[in-house]
Amino acid sequence: MIPAHLRRLFLTRCLWTLLICIAPFHVALSEDLDALDPLSLETVALPNIASPKGGLELEYLVYVGGFRIGVIHMDAVWDGERYVLDSRVKTEGLAELLVQARYHNSAHGGFDGKRIAPALYSTHYRTRSDKQFVRMRFDGQGPVEVFAEPAYTNRHKVTTQDKHHSVDPMSSFLYMMLGSSVTEDAPCGERVPIFDGKRRYDFKFKYVKKMTISSNDEGGYNGPGLHCKVQYEEVAGFRKRDPREDPYPWVNVYMANVNDGEILIPVRFSLKTPYGGLVGRATKVIVK
């Protein structure tokens, strides 16, 4: 049996990397959000890509136990040399009553062949009782600077070698979507190495089968897809796990297979939790 605090951590990471960290949206949040952020968003200005070669606009709805808990909108652009990502997330329903969370995440970087090369990442979040700002800078080998306000307490060491060639949580979406680890034997990809400023972890992918994806949402995706499974795997920055603890469960992820695998877009995922099934689905999928 996985302890309660580890279940909560796992659910948080699933939301962050599979949803929250990949989900920019243009819908305005409450006016008091930016006023409560510890630092201005102007401190991490994003470059402008005037003539993008590719882009996405996505919208996700997230449910737990059948109850809607959040809305996510996503926007991503790239031009073959650079990419820009920006996201905002708002809790809804019961989650809004309990935590009233707001997230804003941004990232930009470039490409080293097929590999994603992050340059700058930042995240702001606020709940009723907590707020945090984190900024990370990267060079070609991995993260080189982490700033957090309030400051992180790094009780568990993450070495330079651990962080080598890792990407930030938000860039991990582009890493997955553009197939940076896809091979002929692993059409869903193999691993995404992620560093969030405090912890190093991987998302490990497993191919299940090809399938046709259907959506009842007006702006949803209908077409060829892949059924994949994803597992969260700790690498560094965590307490030592008891070997008797169960491994983290696999998450079912359904990918839109766009342009014969040129782009893989997560359009639905599901996970059993102690609070009921956690389900996210893309209600808008626009490939630019």
SEVEXDREN-757721 format. One record per residue: x, y, z of N, C-alpha, C, O in turn; residue number from 1; residue in one letter. Coordinates in steps of 0.02 Angstrom, whole numbers. Example, Ala and Ser with C-alpha at 12.3 -4.5 7.8 and 13.67 -1.06 7.14 Angstrom:
<nodes>
      nc1      nc2      nc3     cac1     cac2     cac3      cc1      cc2      cc3      oc1      oc2      oc3     k   r
      660     -284      390      615     -225      390      660     -165      390      712     -166      423     1   A
      642     -112      354      684      -53      357      645        2      394      670       57      402     2   S
</nodes>
This chain:
<nodes>
      nc1      nc2      nc3     cac1     cac2     cac3      cc1      cc2      cc3      oc1      oc2      oc3     k   r
       42      -60        0        0        0        0       44       62        0       89       69       42     1   M
       31      109      -47       70      171      -50       46      219        4      -14      232        9     2   I
       92      245       45       73      292       98       36      352       71       44      371       13     3   P
       -6      383      114      -49      438       92       -8      496       64      -27      525       14     4   A
       49      514       98       87      572       75      118      559        6      128      605      -32     5   H
      135      495       -9      162      480      -75      107      480     -128      120      499     -185     6   L
       47      459     -109       -9      462     -157      -22      535     -175      -33      551     -234     7   R
      -20      579     -124      -32      650     -138       22      678     -184        8      716     -230     8   R
       85      659     -170      140      683     -211      133      659     -283      143      697     -331     9   L
      115      595     -291      107      568     -358       52      604     -396       60      621     -455    10   F
       -5      615     -363      -60      649     -396      -40      720     -416      -57      744     -470    11   L
       -2      753     -372       21      821     -388       65      820     -450       57      862     -494    12   T
      112      772     -453      157      768     -511      119      752     -575      134      779     -628    13   R
       70      708     -570       30      693     -629       -4      755     -655       -3      769     -715    14   C
      -35      793     -611      -68      855     -631      -18      905     -659      -31      937     -710    15   L
       38      912     -624       88      961     -646      115      946     -714      113      989     -759    16   W
      139      886     -725      175      872     -786      130      850     -843      144      867     -901    17   T
       77      813     -829       32      792     -882      -20      844     -898      -48      845     -953    18   L
      -34      889     -849      -85      939     -863      -61     1009     -849      -52     1049     -895    19   L
      -49     1025     -785      -37     1094     -765       22     1124     -800       20     1181     -822    20   I
       76     1085     -805      137     1113     -834      135     1116     -909      179     1146     -940    21   C
       85     1085     -940       83     1086    -1013       26     1131    -1038       10     1130    -1097    22   I
       -4     1171     -994      -68     1199    -1012      -73     1274    -1007      -95     1300     -956    23   A
      -52     1311    -1058      -63     1382    -1058     -135     1398    -1072     -167     1364    -1112    24   P
     -162     1449    -1041     -227     1473    -1066     -232     1548    -1065     -199     1583    -1027    25   F
     -279     1572    -1109     -286     1643    -1120     -345     1672    -1082     -356     1733    -1084    26   H
     -382     1631    -1046     -439     1655    -1008     -413     1693     -947     -371     1667     -911    27   V
     -437     1753     -936     -414     1793     -879     -435     1762     -813     -492     1739     -807    28   A
     -389     1762     -764     -405     1738     -698     -428     1798     -656     -434     1854     -680    29   L
     -441     1785     -591     -464     1838     -548     -412     1894     -545     -352     1880     -547    30   S
     -435     1956     -540     -391     2013     -544     -339     2016     -488     -287     2048     -496    31   E
     -354     1984     -432     -307     1989     -376     -250     1940     -381     -205     1941     -339    32   D
     -249     1897     -432     -196     1847     -437     -128     1878     -446      -83     1865     -406    33   L
     -119     1920     -497      -54     1949     -509      -30     1992     -452       29     1997     -438    34   D
      -78     2025     -417      -58     2067     -361      -29     2026     -304       12     2052     -265    35   A
      -49     1962     -299      -23     1921     -246       39     1883     -265       72     1853     -222    36   L
       58     1883     -330      118     1849     -351      179     1883     -321      181     1945     -320    37   D
      229     1846     -295      286     1876     -263      330     1916     -310      363     1963     -288    38   P
      332     1899     -374      372     1936     -422      331     1948     -485      285     1910     -501    39   L
      347     2001     -520      310     2018     -581      328     1969     -636      384     1945     -640    40   S
      279     1955     -680      293     1912     -737      341     1945     -785      370     1911     -827    41   L
      351     2010     -781      398     2044     -825      470     2023     -813      513     2035     -856    42   E
      484     1991     -757      552     1969     -743      573     1911     -786      633     1894     -789    43   T
      527     1878     -820      543     1821     -862      509     1830     -930      469     1788     -951    44   V
      525     1885     -964      495     1900    -1028      511     1845    -1079      567     1821    -1082    45   A
      461     1826    -1119      469     1774    -1168      485     1804    -1236      460     1858    -1252    46   L
      526     1770    -1276      541     1795    -1343      479     1790    -1388      435     1749    -1375    47   P
      478     1830    -1439      422     1829    -1486      441     1787    -1547      495     1796    -1576    48   N
      397     1741    -1566      407     1702    -1626      356     1728    -1677      297     1710    -1675    49   I
      380     1769    -1723      335     1804    -1769      307     1758    -1822      249     1766    -1842    50   A
      346     1709    -1845      324     1665    -1899      332     1592    -1878      379     1558    -1899    51   S
      287     1568    -1835      295     1500    -1809      287     1448    -1864      247     1456    -1910    52   P
      326     1393    -1859      319     1337    -1904      271     1284    -1877      248     1240    -1913    53   K
      257     1290    -1812      210     1243    -1782      182     1273    -1719      211     1318    -1688    54   G
      124     1249    -1700       93     1275    -1639       32     1234    -1620        6     1195    -1659    55   G
       10     1245    -1559      -47     1209    -1532      -89     1255    -1489      -62     1300    -1456    56   L
     -153     1244    -1490     -198     1274    -1440     -241     1217    -1415     -277     1184    -1453    57   E
     -239     1206    -1349     -276     1151    -1318     -316     1177    -1259     -297     1226    -1228    58   L
     -370     1143    -1245     -408     1156    -1184     -424     1089    -1152     -446     1042    -1185    59   E
     -411     1085    -1086     -425     1024    -1048     -475     1038     -993     -475     1092     -963    60   Y
     -517      990     -979     -557      989     -919     -535      929     -877     -521      876     -903    61   L
     -531      939     -811     -506      888     -766     -560      870     -715     -593      914     -688    62   V
     -568      805     -703     -620      780     -658     -589      730     -609     -542      694     -625    63   Y
     -616      729     -548     -599      677     -500     -665      650     -472     -707      689     -448    64   V
     -675      585     -476     -736      554     -451     -798      581     -484     -852      581     -454    65   G
     -791      603     -547     -848      631     -584     -860      704     -573     -902      734     -606    66   G
     -822      736     -527     -831      807     -513     -777      847     -550     -718      829     -548    67   F
     -798      900     -582     -751      943     -618     -710      984     -569     -738     1017     -525    68   R
     -643      981     -575     -600     1015     -527     -556     1069     -558     -525     1107     -521    69   I
     -552     1073     -625     -509     1123     -653     -516     1130     -728     -542     1086     -762    70   G
     -493     1187     -754     -493     1201     -825     -422     1224     -844     -390     1261     -808    71   V
     -400     1201     -902     -333     1215     -926     -337     1233    -1000     -371     1200    -1038    72   I
     -302     1285    -1019     -296     1303    -1090     -222     1304    -1108     -181     1325    -1067    73   H
     -206     1282    -1167     -136     1277    -1186     -121     1313    -1251     -162     1313    -1297    74   M
      -62     1343    -1254      -38     1375    -1315       37     1361    -1319       73     1372    -1270    75   D
       60     1339    -1376      132     1326    -1386      149     1343    -1458      111     1327    -1504    76   A
      206     1376    -1469      229     1391    -1537      303     1375    -1542      340     1379    -1492    77   V
      326     1357    -1602      396     1344    -1615      410     1358    -1688      365     1356    -1730    78   W
      474     1372    -1703      492     1390    -1772      550     1348    -1799      580     1366    -1849    79   D
      565     1292    -1766      621     1251    -1788      685     1266    -1753      729     1223    -1748    80   G
      692     1328    -1726      751     1346    -1688      734     1362    -1615      774     1349    -1571    81   E
      674     1389    -1604      654     1409    -1536      582     1385    -1523      544     1371    -1569    82   R
      565     1382    -1459      496     1368    -1440      477     1413    -1382      520     1436    -1344    83   Y
      413     1426    -1375      385     1467    -1321      323     1432    -1295      279     1413    -1334    84   V
      318     1424    -1229      261     1394    -1196      238     1441    -1140      279     1474    -1108    85   L
      173     1444    -1129      147     1486    -1075       82     1456    -1050       41     1435    -1090    86   D
       72     1454     -984       13     1420     -959      -17     1454     -898       17     1485     -857    87   S
      -83     1448     -893     -120     1467     -833     -173     1415     -819     -203     1388     -865    88   R
     -185     1401     -756     -233     1350     -736     -275     1377     -678     -250     1413     -636    89   V
     -339     1359     -678     -384     1381     -625     -424     1322     -600     -453     1285     -639    90   K
     -426     1313     -534     -469     1262     -506     -542     1282     -511     -559     1341     -515    91   T
     -586     1232     -511     -657     1243     -515     -694     1196     -467     -664     1148     -442    92   E
     -757     1209     -456     -800     1164     -417     -774     1153     -347     -756     1201     -312    93   G
     -773     1090     -325     -753     1073     -258     -680     1093     -245     -664     1116     -190    94   L
     -637     1084     -294     -567     1103     -286     -560     1178     -274     -518     1201     -236    95   A
     -602     1217     -307     -601     1290     -297     -622     1308     -227     -594     1353     -196    96   E
     -671     1272     -200     -693     1284     -131     -640     1266      -81     -632     1299      -29    97   L
     -602     1212      -95     -554     1187      -47     -487     1223      -50     -459     1242        2    98   L
     -460     1234     -111     -392     1261     -115     -387     1326     -155     -341     1365     -143    99   V
     -433     1339     -201     -432     1399     -243     -362     1412     -270     -329     1461     -254   100   Q
     -340     1366     -313     -272     1369     -339     -270     1406     -406     -316     1401     -447   101   A
     -216     1444     -416     -201     1477     -479     -129     1462     -497      -84     1466     -454   102   R
     -117     1444     -560      -49     1429     -583      -34     1470     -645      -77     1481     -688   103   Y
       28     1493     -649       52     1523     -711      122     1496     -723      166     1502     -680   104   H
      133     1467     -781      197     1436     -799      219     1460     -867      178     1471     -912   105   N
      284     1469     -876      310     1489     -941      377     1456     -953      414     1442     -905   106   S
      393     1446    -1015      458     1417    -1032      475     1435    -1104      431     1442    -1146   107   A
      539     1441    -1116      561     1447    -1186      630     1417    -1192      666     1409    -1143   108   H
      649     1401    -1254      713     1370    -1266      722     1357    -1340      690     1389    -1382   109   G
      766     1311    -1355      781     1295    -1425      785     1220    -1435      759     1181    -1395   110   G
      816     1201    -1490      821     1131    -1509      893     1113    -1524      930     1151    -1555   111   F
      912     1054    -1502      977     1025    -1518      963      961    -1555      959      907    -1526   112   D
      955      968    -1622      931      911    -1661      859      898    -1642      817      943    -1646   113   G
      844      836    -1621      777      818    -1601      766      833    -1527      709      831    -1502   114   K
      820      846    -1491      816      855    -1418      795      926    -1400      818      974    -1431   115   R
      752      932    -1349      732      997    -1323      788     1026    -1281      819      991    -1241   116   I
      802     1090    -1290      855     1124    -1252      825     1185    -1217      825     1239    -1245   117   A
      799     1177    -1155      768     1233    -1120      818     1290    -1106      878     1278    -1100   118   P
      792     1351    -1101      833     1409    -1084      809     1440    -1018      849     1455     -974   119   A
      743     1449    -1012      716     1483     -953      647     1454     -937      607     1441     -982   120   L
      635     1444     -873      570     1418     -850      550     1457     -787      593     1473     -746   121   Y
      487     1471     -781      463     1501     -719      393     1475     -703      355     1458     -748   122   S
      377     1473     -639      310     1454     -618      290     1496     -559      330     1508     -513   123   T
      228     1519     -559      197     1554     -503      136     1513     -483       98     1491     -526   124   H
      126     1504     -419       62     1476     -399       40     1507     -333       80     1532     -294   125   Y
      -25     1506     -324      -55     1532     -262     -115     1490     -244     -155     1473     -287   126   R
     -121     1474     -180     -183     1446     -153     -205     1493      -97     -175     1545      -87   127   T
     -258     1474      -61     -280     1516       -6     -226     1523       48     -222     1575       81   128   R
     -185     1471       57     -138     1471      113      -65     1471       91      -21     1470      134   129   S
      -51     1472       27       18     1463        5       30     1499      -61      -17     1510      -99   130   D
       92     1518      -73      111     1545     -138      185     1532     -149      223     1525     -102   131   K
      205     1528     -212      273     1509     -229      291     1537     -298      250     1538     -343   132   Q
      353     1560     -304      380     1579     -369      446     1542     -378      488     1540     -333   133   F
      455     1512     -437      517     1477     -452      539     1496     -523      499     1499     -569   134   V
      604     1509     -529      633     1523     -595      695     1480     -603      735     1474     -557   135   R
      703     1451     -661      762     1411     -676      791     1432     -743      756     1446     -791   136   M
      858     1435     -744      894     1448     -807      933     1385     -826      958     1349     -783   137   R
      939     1374     -891      972     1314     -917     1027     1335     -966     1023     1386     -999   138   F
     1079     1292     -970     1125     1296    -1026     1115     1234    -1068     1065     1200    -1061   139   D
     1161     1218    -1111     1152     1162    -1156     1156     1094    -1122     1139     1043    -1152   140   G
     1178     1093    -1059     1186     1030    -1023     1133     1016     -971     1126      960     -948   141   Q
     1095     1068     -952     1045     1060     -900     1036     1123     -860     1061     1176     -880   142   G
     1000     1120     -803      988     1180     -762     1052     1204     -728     1092     1165     -703   143   P
     1061     1271     -729     1121     1300     -698     1105     1349     -643     1149     1369     -605   144   V
     1042     1370     -637     1022     1418     -586      950     1405     -566      906     1396     -609   145   E
      937     1404     -501      869     1397     -475      858     1452     -424      896     1459     -377   146   V
      804     1490     -433      784     1540     -385      713     1524     -362      669     1513     -404   147   F
      702     1522     -297      636     1508     -271      619     1557     -216      661     1574     -175   148   A
      558     1581     -216      533     1627     -165      463     1605     -144      417     1611     -184   149   E
      453     1580      -82      503     1568      -30      556     1517      -51      544     1476      -95   150   P
      614     1520      -20      670     1478      -39      654     1405      -24      620     1388       25   151   A
      679     1361      -68      672     1290      -57      718     1267        0      772     1295       10   152   Y
      696     1217       36      739     1183       84      759     1116       53      719     1070       48   153   T
      822     1111       32      845     1052       -5      873     1000       43      933      996       54   154   N
      828      961       71      849      910      119      879      849       85      917      812      116   155   R
      862      838       21      885      780      -15      923      803      -77      897      840     -118   156   H
      985      781      -83     1031      808     -132     1014      786     -203      994      728     -215   157   K
     1022      833     -250     1017      818     -321     1084      842     -352     1099      901     -350   158   V
     1123      796     -380     1189      812     -405     1185      841     -476     1133      836     -509   159   T
     1239      871     -498     1243      897     -566     1233      840     -617     1201      850     -668   160   T
     1261      782     -602     1252      725     -646     1179      704     -650     1155      685     -703   161   Q
     1144      707     -594     1073      690     -593     1034      735     -641      987      714     -675   162   D
     1054      799     -642     1017      849     -681     1038      853     -754     1007      889     -793   163   K
     1091      816     -773     1119      821     -840     1066      805     -893     1034      752     -892   164   H
     1057      853     -940     1011      846     -996      938      837     -975      898      811    -1013   165   H
      920      859     -914      850      858     -894      816      921     -920      849      969     -939   166   S
      750      920     -921      711      977     -944      664      999     -888      652      962     -841   167   V
      638     1060     -894      591     1084     -844      523     1051     -854      511     1022     -907   168   D
      479     1054     -803      414     1020     -809      373     1041     -869      338      999     -899   169   P
      377     1104     -888      335     1126     -943      364     1106    -1011      328     1085    -1056   170   M
      430     1112    -1017      462     1090    -1080      455     1015    -1090      462      991    -1146   171   S
      442      979    -1035      433      906    -1042      374      890    -1088      374      838    -1120   172   S
      325      935    -1090      268      924    -1135      291      924    -1207      273      879    -1246   173   F
      332      974    -1226      357      978    -1295      403      919    -1310      403      892    -1365   174   L
      443      900    -1260      487      842    -1266      446      780    -1285      465      742    -1330   175   Y
      390      770    -1251      346      714    -1264      310      722    -1330      305      675    -1369   176   M
      284      782    -1343      241      793    -1401      279      788    -1467      252      763    -1516   177   M
      342      811    -1468      382      808    -1529      421      743    -1535      461      735    -1582   178   L
      410      697    -1488      439      631    -1493      514      629    -1485      549      594    -1521   179   G
      540      668    -1436      612      670    -1426      642      603    -1406      701      592    -1417   180   S
      602      559    -1377      627      493    -1358      592      436    -1394      598      378    -1375   181   S
      555      453    -1447      519      403    -1486      568      363    -1528      613      392    -1560   182   V
      560      297    -1529      598      254    -1573      549      207    -1609      490      206    -1594   183   T
      575      168    -1655      532      121    -1691      501       70    -1643      444       49    -1652   184   E
      539       52    -1592      515        3    -1543      475       35    -1486      443        0    -1447   185   D
      478      102    -1482      443      138    -1428      405      197    -1458      428      254    -1452   186   A
      348      185    -1492      312      239    -1526      283      291    -1479      267      346    -1501   187   P
      276      275    -1415      253      325    -1366      311      364    -1336      301      412    -1299   188   C
      372      343    -1351      431      371    -1318      455      324    -1264      423      274    -1249   189   G
      511      342    -1233      540      299    -1181      539      334    -1114      505      312    -1068   190   E
      577      388    -1106      580      425    -1043      584      499    -1056      611      522    -1106   191   R
      555      538    -1009      563      610    -1008      598      628     -942      568      619     -889   192   V
      660      653     -945      696      671     -883      679      742     -861      689      790     -898   193   P
      653      750     -800      625      814     -778      658      836     -712      668      796     -667   194   I
      674      901     -709      697      932     -646      652      992     -634      646     1036     -677   195   F
      622      995     -574      574     1049     -559      603     1104     -515      567     1147     -490   196   D
      669     1102     -505      702     1150     -461      719     1121     -393      760     1149     -356   197   G
      689     1065     -378      699     1033     -313      709      958     -319      747      929     -281   198   K
      675      927     -366      676      854     -373      689      835     -446      670      871     -492   199   R
      722      778     -455      732      748     -521      690      685     -526      694      641     -483   200   R
      650      681     -577      608      622     -587      600      611     -662      611      656     -702   201   Y
      581      551     -679      568      532     -749      495      515     -757      462      492     -710   202   D
      469      526     -817      407      495     -838      427      441     -888      456      455     -941   203   F
      411      379     -870      429      321     -911      368      300     -951      314      289     -923   204   K
      376      293    -1016      320      278    -1061      321      205    -1083      374      173    -1089   205   F
      261      178    -1094      253      110    -1120      198      110    -1172      143      135    -1161   206   K
      213       81    -1230      165       76    -1284      116       20    -1271      136      -35    -1251   207   Y
       51       32    -1282        0      -20    -1275      -26      -41    -1344      -20     -100    -1362   208   V
      -54        6    -1382      -81      -13    -1447      -99       50    -1487     -105      104    -1460   209   K
     -108       40    -1552     -138       92    -1595     -213       90    -1586     -242       38    -1570   210   K
     -246      147    -1596     -317      150    -1587     -346      210    -1625     -309      253    -1648   211   M
     -412      212    -1630     -446      270    -1657     -478      307    -1598     -515      277    -1558   212   T
     -464      372    -1594     -490      413    -1538     -552      450    -1561     -552      481    -1615   213   I
     -604      448    -1521     -666      484    -1536     -682      531    -1478     -671      514    -1420   214   S
     -708      590    -1494     -726      639    -1444     -796      664    -1456     -816      676    -1513   215   S
     -834      672    -1402     -901      701    -1407     -900      777    -1401     -951      810    -1410   216   N
     -841      805    -1384     -836      877    -1378     -829      909    -1447     -796      882    -1491   217   D
     -861      967    -1456     -863     1000    -1521     -793     1013    -1548     -781     1005    -1608   218   E
     -748     1033    -1504     -680     1049    -1527     -630      995    -1513     -570     1006    -1518   219   G
     -653      935    -1494     -609      881    -1476     -576      849    -1536     -589      867    -1593   220   G
     -533      800    -1522     -496      766    -1575     -530      700    -1594     -551      662    -1551   221   Y
     -534      689    -1659     -559      625    -1686     -510      602    -1739     -499      637    -1789   222   N
     -481      543    -1728     -433      520    -1778     -388      467    -1749     -401      441    -1695   223   G
     -333      451    -1785     -288      399    -1762     -251      419    -1698     -237      478    -1686   224   P
     -237      369    -1657     -204      384    -1594     -166      324    -1567     -165      271    -1597   225   G
     -135      335    -1510      -98      283    -1475     -122      279    -1403     -134      330    -1371   226   L
     -129      218    -1379     -141      207    -1307      -73      194    -1276      -39      145    -1292   227   H
      -53      239    -1231       12      233    -1197        0      229    -1122      -55      245    -1098   228   C
       50      207    -1086       49      209    -1014      111      247     -990      164      242    -1019   229   K
      101      285     -935      156      326     -908      163      311     -834      114      306     -798   230   V
      225      304     -813      238      291     -742      287      343     -716      337      360     -748   231   Q
      272      369     -657      315      418     -623      370      381     -586      357      333     -550   232   Y
      433      402     -596      490      367     -566      537      418     -534      564      461     -568   233   E
      547      411     -469      592      456     -433      664      442     -453      684      384     -463   234   E
      704      496     -458      775      490     -474      818      518     -418      863      483     -394   235   V
      806      580     -397      846      611     -344      805      668     -313      759      695     -344   236   A
      824      685     -250      789      739     -216      732      716     -173      694      757     -148   237   G
      724      651     -163      670      622     -124      699      584      -64      758      566      -63   238   F
      657      574      -14      677      531       41      683      460       14      652      443      -36   239   R
      723      419       47      731      350       25      668      311       38      641      311       93   240   K
      643      279      -14      580      242       -9      591      175       24      643      143       17   241   R
      540      154       60      540       88       91      529       37       35      481       42       -3   242   D
      574      -13       29      567      -62      -26      501     -101      -23      482     -133      -72   243   P
      467      -99       33      403     -134       38      346      -93        8      291     -119       -2   244   R
      359      -30       -7      307       12      -37      295       -8     -110      342      -26     -145   245   E
      233       -6     -130      216      -22     -199      245       30     -247      251       88     -229   246   D
      263       10     -308      284       60     -358      225      105     -376      167       87     -365   247   P
      241      162     -405      188      207     -427      148      173     -483      177      139     -525   248   Y
       83      184     -485       42      150     -537       53      181     -606       76      238     -612   249   P
       37      143     -657       39      168     -726      -23      210     -739      -78      193     -717   250   W
      -14      264     -775      -69      308     -796      -85      295     -869      -39      295     -910   251   V
     -148      285     -885     -169      277     -955     -170      345     -989     -203      391     -965   252   N
     -134      352    -1044     -132      414    -1082     -147      398    -1155     -118      352    -1184   253   V
     -193      436    -1184     -214      425    -1253     -189      484    -1295     -208      542    -1283   254   Y
     -147      468    -1344     -113      519    -1384     -144      525    -1453     -154      474    -1487   255   M
     -159      586    -1474     -176      598    -1543     -113      591    -1585      -61      620    -1570   256   A
     -118      552    -1638      -61      539    -1682      -69      583    -1743     -103      565    -1791   257   N
      -38      642    -1742      -48      693    -1794        9      688    -1845       67      683    -1828   258   V
      -11      691    -1909       38      689    -1964       83      628    -1960      144      632    -1966   259   N
       51      570    -1949       86      506    -1948      143      505    -1896      198      482    -1910   260   D
      128      530    -1837      176      527    -1782      222      587    -1777      264      590    -1732   261   G
      213      637    -1821      255      697    -1817      242      733    -1751      288      762    -1722   262   E
      180      733    -1729      160      764    -1665      117      715    -1626       70      686    -1654   263   I
      132      705    -1563       91      665    -1518       60      711    -1465       97      745    -1429   264   L
       -6      713    -1462      -40      759    -1416      -80      719    -1366     -124      681    -1386   265   I
      -67      726    -1301     -109      692    -1252     -179      723    -1251     -186      782    -1236   266   P
     -229      683    -1268     -297      709    -1271     -342      681    -1216     -398      704    -1206   267   V
     -317      630    -1181     -355      602    -1125     -308      562    -1081     -262      529    -1106   268   R
     -318      566    -1016     -282      521     -971     -327      503     -913     -374      539     -897   269   F
     -311      446     -882     -353      423     -827     -309      386     -776     -259      355     -793   270   S
     -330      391     -713     -293      362     -657     -341      348     -600     -382      391     -584   271   L
     -336      289     -570     -375      274     -511     -342      306     -450     -282      300     -441   272   K
     -381      340     -409     -356      372     -349     -401      351     -290     -455      324     -300   273   T
     -378      364     -228     -421      350     -170     -485      391     -169     -531      376     -132   274   P
     -488      444     -211     -545      489     -212     -590      477     -272     -637      515     -284   275   Y
     -576      423     -310     -613      410     -372     -567      418     -432     -508      436     -425   276   G
     -594      404     -490     -553      409     -550     -535      481     -567     -578      525     -566   277   G
     -471      493     -581     -448      559     -604     -445      556     -680     -408      514     -708   278   L
     -481      599     -714     -486      598     -787     -474      668     -814     -503      717     -789   279   V
     -433      674     -864     -425      737     -900     -439      725     -973     -417      674    -1001   280   G
     -475      770    -1005     -489      762    -1076     -482      829    -1111     -499      882    -1084   281   R
     -456      826    -1172     -448      886    -1213     -514      902    -1247     -539      861    -1286   282   A
     -542      960    -1233     -605      980    -1263     -594     1026    -1323     -641     1041    -1360   283   T
     -532     1048    -1333     -515     1087    -1392     -444     1067    -1414     -398     1067    -1373   284   K
     -437     1050    -1476     -372     1031    -1504     -363     1067    -1570     -397     1049    -1619   285   V
     -320     1117    -1574     -306     1153    -1635     -232     1149    -1649     -191     1172    -1609   286   I
     -214     1120    -1706     -145     1115    -1728     -134     1170    -1779     -168     1172    -1830   287   V
      -86     1213    -1766      -76     1271    -1809      -22     1258    -1861       -6     1301    -1902   288   K
</nodes>
